[in-house]
């Protein structure tokens, strides 16, 4: 299997647009330039593992989906992920109130 940089960039652009974000907004959140992000989206530039991890978190998708386009999650996995996000949100609230 070979990494398809064009398809990766298309998925990234699609996800960004679904979140109604501009390249500038997402790039600022990732601490990269908008031109850098634009080159990734059109498949002209690769990304580091660190940036891949940040993208996965910011776009709320799996690394597997970003890289291969696989979105094969069982209903049980989706429920588990949802519950984990709820617990993480609750933990963040507790930490904020303790500060």
N, C-alpha and C positions, 0 to 999 in steps of 0.2 A: 504494500500500500504506500502511496506517495502523498505527501501533504499538498493540498490544492490551495495555494495562497490566494487565488482569485475568489474561490468559493468562501474561504475564510473571511476575506474582506467584505464580500457581499452579505454574509450573515451578520457581521459586525455592524455594517451600515443599516441593515434592516432592523436590528435590535435597537440601535441608537434612535432611529426614526420612530419606532414603536413607543419609546420613552419620551418622544417629542423633545429630543435634545439636539442642539446644533453640534457641529464638530468642535466648535470653540468651547462649548460648555463641557462636553465629555473630556476633551483634551485637558482643560483646566483641572478637572477632578482627578485626572490621571497624572498630572504634572508633566505633560508633554506638550509640544507645539501642535496647533491645529493642522499645520502642513504635514507633520509627521503622521498624525491620525489619518489625514486624507490619503496619503500614500499607502498606508496599510489597507484602507478601505478599497482602493482600486487594485490592490495586489502588487504594488510596486515596492513594498518594503516589508520585511519580516519583523517579528517582535521577539522580545526576550521572554523568558519564562516568568520573570517578575511582572512584566506588563500583562502577560496572559492571565496570571492569577488576579491581578487588579481588575482586568476587564471582566473576568468571570464574576467577581464580587459586585462590581458596579452595575453590571447588566443583569445580575441575578439569574445566571444560567451556568450550566456545567461546563467545565473545560472540554469535555468530550463533545458537547454540542458545538462549541466554538470551533474546535479543530476538525471534527468529522461530520458535524451536522446531525449526529444521533440524538434523538430526543425520546429514546425508548425507556420510559419510566413506568414501572408498574403502579397501579393505583395505591398500593401499600407504601411504595417508596415516596410517592407524592404526599401522602398523609404524614408520613414520618418527617419529611423535609419541612412541611408546613408547621408541624408541632415543634420541631427544633428551632425554627425561626421565631415562633411565639415565645419559647423559653429564652432565647437569646435576647429578644426585646425586653422581656421581664427582667432579666439579669442586668441589662443596661439601665433600666429604670431604677433598679435597686442601687446600682453603683452611683448614679447621678444624685440620688437622694442622700447618699452617705457622704458625698463630697461637700 
